[in-house]
């Protein structure tokens, strides 16, 4: 009810609609800040970027106002609607094209601390990481640098741990594929990632008990580092656990 009342009284211009989703029991924080960040940096964008900001913010505000009355008032349903509408508006008005032509401005808008606090912000960055290698690399470098500036060597430690987790996950998937079709030459390449030296030492330790030792071989963890959105999200989630220490 409080969100609905706020939406009715929010103006059509500016970021008022987005503020309605923050000062309530659901506390979907980040929408208002994203809006303000885009508006404050609009002058740095080219014509296409300016058009995107105007159309995307208008799209989000209009959709939130008109669709809110049609959904459940429970917080999970509200949050899902917010994230879905945000993604739809970004894609509809071609966020990626604007980002590719304004890479530096986009990078300057992304702050590491916001990835730890605001879900809509993480959602925006996730979409940006699908906008081609140039955008992805620029954002990744910036976020990693900010992480190291704020958390120091802790970022490197968590990066290693995340790499190990992803390595185990990939190794497990390769193992299942290998066991399902060992005779297929095309599938054989996926099992070949196992470290030869590790495989030989494993066979020696087990007294050359046969080919079963191959399925237990593990690839080197460093070879499967975090990539794209998942890597940043993993680090952000892990680092958020340490936020109380910083306070």
Secondary structure, 3 states (H helix, E strand, C coil): CHHHHHHHHCCCCCCHHHHCCCCCCCCCCCHHHHHHHHHHHHHHCCHHHHHHHHHHHHHHHHHHHHHHHHCCCCHHHHHHHHHHHHHHHHHHCCHHHHHHHCHHHHHHHCCHHHHHHCHHHHHHHHHHCCCCHHHHHHHHHHHHHHHHHHHCCHHHHHHHHHHHHHHHHHHHHHHHHHHHCCCCHHHHHHHCCCCHHHHHHHHHHCCCCCHHHHHHCCCCHHHHCCCHHHHHHHHHHHHHCCHHHHC
